[in-house]
Amino acid sequence: PAGHKVLSPMVGTFYRAPSPGNPPFVEVGQRVNVGDTLCIIEAMKMFNQIEADKAGTVAAILVENGQPVEYGQPLFIIE
């Protein structure tokens, strides 16, 4: 898909919400600004907030909640 890809800066587990039962940080169609938290990646019991590096609209979420991700893997498309 076209648009700006937000890539995973690390290997870990992708979480869309701050904790189970909480709403996701973002949904498709939501506007985001630089610095807005998009997701958390858990690596070695450390929870790393992944922030938008571009302002725009979330066009796609490419990873399922709880899924393992690789370094450099696209997580979101922002248009």
Number of C-alpha atoms within 10 A of each C-alpha: 7 8 14 17 20 21 18 18 15 15 16 22 18 24 23 22 17 15 10 9 7 9 11 15 15 17 15 13 13 12 15 20 13 11 13 17 19 23 23 22 24 19 14 9 8 10 16 16 16 19 16 21 18 16 15 18 17 21 20 17 18 13 16 13 15 13 11 15 21 15 11 12 16 17 20 22 20 23 17
